């Protein structure tokens, strides 16, 4: 199954929002388990069990996104403590995977940061819940922005345990051009070559940034930014129809583009 889904923040009435999107035909949801930028509330047990029932009833594909404030390059003990609740939640509700960011080095040591990411993935790979490492944006000195580097890390683990989430705004910011059909085809061939059977989810976003621009990660509605025109977007959607996709635009839980 492939679908174009939405992101819901757990700071909103989760079940109400989920039911509203289900009624509109949405089959894929990404749940931000708590405030995405700072410490926030976790899902209640009632929300968890209600979401589990909805997933079973409507055969939903649901993904859990880990907190943005968690730096994967940090202390492994903190990483385990932060990630474990999301792994447990995903398993309980019958979710597809947990999405995490690659992180950035605190002292500018990329090698130590990558080593820390590998330790987190090794821990996650033993959990029984799939984890998707998201393609980083070209901001905050994040590591593994290059697809070759990302592939070299995730390939150390079984594809069923560790996969990748492609964010269209992020890869564009790094320098992978998606503005034409030719560019889209070239990028997807590269992904298929480097990351076979690894891509479990696509974050479908546009951006006001230019290709290869270093700066704050910012998302826009599709075709409102610098990546997609309508024909190119339609081509991208056709080429990736076998992969689940969710939007992450500002206020994306309040409004969905059809």
N, C-alpha and C positions, 0 to 999 in steps of 0.2 A: 504494500500500500504506500502511496505517496500522496502528500497533501500539503497545502499551504496553510500553515497554522499561525498562532499568535503567542505572545508572551504575556503571562499574567503574574503580577506581583502578589505575594502572599499577604501583603499589607492591605490588599483589597478583600472584599468578601469572596473568597475563592470559589466556593461551590456555585454561588449566584453567577459569577462571571463565567465559569466553565459551562454552566447550563445555557447561558445566553449564546455563547459561541457554538455550542453543540447544535442548538436550534437553528443557527445560521449555516450549518453544514460543515463546521470546522472539525477536523479529525486529529489534528496534531496540536499539542499544547506544550509550552515550556513554562515551568513554574520557577519563579525567583523565590527561593525559600527564605524569606525575610527581606528586609530592606536591602536593595542591591549595593548601596554605597556606604552604609553604616550599620551598626548593630540594630537589629529589629526583631520583631516577633516571629516565632516559628509557627508552623501549622499546628492547630489543635488536633487531638485524636479524632474528634468528630469530622474535621476537614479531611484528615487522612483516610478514614474509612469511607467517607462519602465519595472522595475522589477515586478510591479503589473500586467502589461499586459502579461509578460512571465509566471507568476504563473498561471494566468487564462488560457492562451493558452495551456500550456504544463502540467497543473495540478501538479505543483511542490509543494513539501513540503519544506518550507523555514523557517529557525530559525534565530533569531537575538541574537548574543552574546554580552552581556554588556562588558564594558571596564574592563580589568584586574586590572587597577590601582585603581578602586573604591573599597574601603573597606566597605563591607556590615555592618560591626560592628561599623561604624562611626556614625556621626551625622545624625539623621533621616531626617532633612530638606535637607541636602546635598544629601542624598540617594534618596529622592523624585525627586530632581532637576536633578540628573544624570539618574535615571531610566525612568522617564516620557517620554523623547524623544524616547527611544527605545520601550516603550510600544505603543506610538503613531505611530511609524514607522511600527511596526508589524501589528497593526490594519489596517493601511492605505493600505499596500501592500497585505493584506490577508495572513500573515505569521501564522505559527503554534504556536510559543511560543518564549519567551525571556529567554535566559539562563543566570543565575547569579551565582557567587561564594558565599560561605558562609562567608568568611572574617576571620580576625584574631584580637584578642584583642590587643589594643595598650598598655594597662597597665597590661596585664597578667590576667585580670579578665574574665574568660570564661563565667560566668553566665551573666554578663552585655553584653557580645558580643552576646550570644544566644538570649537574650532579644531584642537586636537591630535587629537581623535577623528576629525575629518574628514580629517586628514592620514593617519591610520592606515587609515581605510577606503579612501582613494584609493590607497594602497599595496596594500592587500589586493585591491582591485577589479581590479588588473592581474595578479594571480597565477594566474588560471585556476581557483582554488579558492574556492567560495562561503564567505563569512563571515556569521555571524548575530550581530547586536548584541543582547545580552540586556537585557530590561527591568530597570532597576535597582531595588534595594530602597530603602526610605526610610531610608538609613543613610549615615554618613560623608560627608554632603554630596555625594552622587553627582549627576552631571548627567544630563539627559535623562530624568528620572523621569516627566515628563508625556508621554503618548502623542503629543500634538500636536508637542512638541519633538523627540521621537525620530523621528517621521515626517518632519519637516522636514529632518533630517540624512540619513537613509537614502534619501530620495527623490531626492537628488542623484546617485545611482548606479543603474546597471541592477539590476533585481530579481534577475536571474540571478547577479549578482556579490555583492550585499549584501542580506541579509534580516534578519529579526528572530526572536529566540527569546523567547517569552512565558513568564515564570515566574509561576505563580499566586500563590505566597506573596509575591513582590516587588510585583506590581501591587496586591495586597490591602493590603500595608503602606503603599503610596503613597496609597491611598484609593479604589481601584476595587473596589466591593463585589461579591462573588460568592456571597453567602450564600443567595440565593433564585433560583429559575428566572428570574424577571423581571430580576434583576440580571445574571445570566449572559447572557441574551439581549441586554440593553442593552450590556453590555461587548463582546460579540462583534460586534454591529452596528457599534460604534465602531471596533473593530479592522479590520473589513472596509472601512469607509469611509476610514480614515486610512492603512491599510497593505495595500492590495490586492496579492495575490500575493507578499507579503513574509514571512509567517510560515512558517518552515521547520521549527520544532521548538517543543514545549511542555515546560517543566519542570513536572511535575505534583506539586505539593507543598502540604501544609497548613502552618499556622503557629500558634504559641501567641499571636502578636501580635494586637492588635485592628485593625480597619480604619482605616487612616490613621495608625497609631502609628509614631512615629519611634524607632528603636532597632536593636539588633543583629539581623542577618538570621538567623533561626532557622527550620528546617524540621521538620515532624512528619509522621507517617504520615497518609494520607488519612482523613478523618472523625475523627481524634484531636485536631484543632486547632479553630480558630475559623472556618474557611472553609466546609468542606463537610459537609453531611449526606448520607446515602446517596442519597436521591432527587435532590438537587441535583447531586451528583457524577455520577450516571447520566445526567442531562440534559446536563451539561457534556461527558461522554465521547461522547454521541451527536452533539452539535453539532460536535465537533472530531474526528470519526472519520477525516476525510480528512487529518489532520496527524499526523506522528510525535510520540510523547510518551514521555518518560522520567521516572522518579522519582529524586529526590535526597534521600531520607531518610537519617537517621543509620544507618550500617551497612547501606545499601541494597544493597551488593554481597554481603552475607551472607544476606539474607532478602528475599523478594519476596512482596508481598501479592497474592493471586489474586482 
